Amino acid sequence: MATAQDALDMVAGAFRASAHIYREMGTPLYAEFCEGGAEDADILSLADHGMEGAKPSHLFSAVHYLLLGDPSDPLSRYFATLADDPLPPGGAYPELARFCREHRDELRHLLQTRSVQTTYAERCRALLAPMCEVAREAGEPLNLVEIGCSAGVLLVFDKFAYKLNDQGVIGSPDAPFVLEGELHGGPELFIPRIGTRTGIDLHTIDARSEEERRWLLSLCFPELRDEQQRLAKALDIIADTDITMLEGNGLEHVPDVLARAENPLCIFHSACLFYWPADAKAALEEMFLKASRSRQFWRIGIEPSDSFDEWHKGRPGHESNRKPANRQSGEISISRYADGAVERRVVGWPNADYGIIDWND
Ligand SMILES: C[S@@+](CC[C@H](N)C(=O)[O-])C[C@H]1O[C@@H](n2cnc3c(N)ncnc32)[C@H](O)[C@@H]1O
């Protein structure tokens, strides 16, 4: 029988593995927290209230959330999202341990009531090219449905501007920001016209709620100050956009959504199905195939690949000269469902932050 000590050992293992990943991903503060936390039973038992598979980041996000609400605590000085000239992470662990001791009940409550559902506006960089392909094939305005939408940032991808290749800036001059990246190959880019927008999530985030916004901003890594500021602007856009948000399991909502949505329809998901068990993914595919007997629709998937999972578990990724964070770590696929069948093609491979996309020309 598993003991309480076994449970803490498991969490300690997650902290050690995450320390390595955080360093490679360029977030040394959380790496420092992980290294200290792995040896600290108080921190491990608190983190154990967090989400399976994400216990370290869940705890650090909850800490970040409290600090964003009241940045007067000295721990804030280590967060680039809270200090103009943050202290080096070296001395941060004792401050984290103290903060967690002082706020244990609030942190436990956050771990039990909020989930890790990280999103960044920058992820839209990997969505634009496949959306252009689908819009060209399916027509416009495209009606969008996202499974696992978090706050719905990707559902407003058309409101941002992009600079991804030698086409220069694509998008409205009124866009709140320009998302820059490297798209190697790919279709001619444009901003497709969008019709309806529907988001499905286990825990939908209301961009008009101050607390829910703060939770989403707290999920940003502390070094990503610019990304956090862009996410805040994206939330302002979402708050002003007509989006139907459906809370619950995608598998429960999809049949109804498919029955109601107008043509042309594009369903998409990003960093979501990767976490589903195989039988849930198979059930979703079955639903799509069934619905496609009476209508045609498209699906875009942007999901981490198995090699990213291996790397996440601390094993070496596939061979590449690129730095780990720049390596291809996912797959972009486009599927067309019609007449009870599906045609699927892999159109590209993004790196971990969707900033470098190698297109499958
Ligand atoms: C990592 S976030 C990704 C958010 C967004 N798609 C993006 O790429 O930025 C994954 C989201 O999927 C949601 N999710 C996971 N399983 C789900 C399910 N079965 N049904 C609906 N949403 C789900 C989570 O709640 C979370 O908000």
The ligand as an ORCA input file, in Angstrom:
! r2SCAN-3c Opt
* xyz 0 1
  C      -2.687     23.920    -21.791
  S      -4.271     24.631    -21.953
  C      -4.200     25.172    -23.648
  C      -5.101     26.349    -23.911
  C      -5.124     26.813    -25.357
  N      -5.693     25.799    -26.197
  C      -3.727     27.163    -25.827
  O      -3.127     26.395    -26.600
  O      -3.207     28.179    -25.408
  C      -5.301     23.179    -22.099
  C      -6.762     23.478    -21.828
  O      -7.528     22.322    -22.163
  C      -8.549     22.184    -21.209
  N      -9.020     20.776    -21.233
  C      -8.311     19.659    -20.928
  N      -9.088     18.565    -21.093
  C     -10.297     18.990    -21.518
  C     -11.513     18.331    -21.850
  N     -11.655     17.007    -21.753
  N     -12.546     19.093    -22.273
  C     -12.438     20.445    -22.338
  N     -11.315     21.110    -22.025
  C     -10.257     20.399    -21.616
  C      -7.893     22.596    -19.901
  O      -8.847     22.966    -18.920
  C      -7.041     23.776    -20.363
  O      -7.742     24.999    -20.264
*
